[in-house]
Amino acid sequence: MCQFKHETIDFKLVIMSKTKKAVLKRFKITKNGKGSKIKCFHAYHSHLSTGKSSKRLRRLRKAKILNKVSKNKILYALCKK
């Protein structure tokens, strides 16, 4: 006869949350760690650029860094927090 030793295993209920795909497309995390920053691009740059000044278009071309409040919301949507 075979005897099996049964061990008790404690299972914890883990709720898995999905990453928001729309957020994943629009935002990038600059680096890992405590000082990570969220980078995103400006709106109003895709079309109708003839009515906008060159200075404004140059500014809109560059990415911007989000503030701390927005950063926490984006990290939560990306399941990083």
C-alpha positions as CSV (number, residue, x, y, z in Angstrom):
1,M,0.0,0.0,0.0
2,C,1.1,3.5,-0.8
3,Q,0.8,6.2,1.8
4,F,0.7,9.8,0.8
5,K,1.6,12.6,3.1
6,H,-0.9,15.4,2.7
7,E,0.3,18.9,3.5
8,T,-2.1,21.7,4.3
9,I,-1.7,24.6,1.9
10,D,-3.2,28.0,2.6
11,F,-4.7,29.6,-0.5
12,K,-5.1,33.3,-0.6
13,L,-7.8,34.9,-2.8
14,V,-6.0,37.1,-5.3
15,I,-8.0,39.4,-7.4
16,M,-6.3,39.9,-10.7
17,S,-7.0,43.2,-12.4
18,K,-6.5,43.8,-16.1
19,T,-4.4,46.5,-17.6
20,K,-6.5,49.3,-19.4
21,K,-5.3,48.9,-23.0
22,A,-6.3,52.5,-23.9
23,V,-4.0,53.8,-21.1
24,L,-1.2,51.5,-22.2
25,K,-1.3,53.0,-25.7
26,R,-1.2,56.6,-24.6
27,F,1.2,56.7,-21.7
28,K,4.8,55.5,-21.2
29,I,6.7,55.0,-17.9
30,T,10.1,56.6,-18.2
31,K,12.0,54.5,-15.7
32,N,11.5,51.9,-12.9
33,G,11.7,52.6,-9.3
34,K,10.5,55.2,-6.9
35,G,11.1,58.2,-9.1
36,S,9.4,56.9,-12.2
37,K,7.6,59.4,-14.3
38,I,4.7,59.2,-16.7
39,K,5.2,60.6,-20.2
40,C,2.4,61.5,-22.6
41,F,1.9,63.5,-25.8
42,H,0.0,66.8,-26.2
43,A,-3.4,67.0,-27.8
44,Y,-4.4,69.3,-30.7
45,H,-1.4,68.4,-32.9
46,S,-2.8,65.8,-35.3
47,H,-4.7,68.0,-37.7
48,L,-5.8,71.6,-38.6
49,S,-2.3,72.8,-38.1
50,T,-2.5,75.7,-40.6
51,G,-4.4,77.8,-38.0
52,K,-1.7,77.2,-35.3
53,S,1.5,79.1,-35.0
54,S,4.9,77.4,-35.6
55,K,5.9,78.0,-31.9
56,R,2.7,76.3,-30.7
57,L,3.2,73.3,-33.1
58,R,6.9,72.9,-31.9
59,R,5.7,72.9,-28.2
60,L,2.9,70.4,-29.0
61,R,5.4,68.0,-30.7
62,K,7.3,67.3,-27.5
63,A,6.1,64.9,-24.8
64,K,5.0,66.2,-21.4
65,I,5.5,64.7,-17.9
66,L,2.3,64.3,-15.8
67,N,1.9,65.6,-12.3
68,K,1.8,63.4,-9.2
69,V,-2.1,63.1,-9.0
70,S,-2.4,62.0,-12.6
71,K,0.6,59.7,-12.2
72,N,-1.1,57.7,-9.4
73,K,-4.3,57.3,-11.5
74,I,-2.4,56.1,-14.6
75,L,-0.3,53.7,-12.5
76,Y,-3.5,52.2,-11.0
77,A,-4.9,51.8,-14.5
78,L,-1.7,50.1,-15.7
79,C,-1.9,47.7,-12.7
80,K,1.5,49.0,-11.5
81,K,0.3,50.1,-8.1
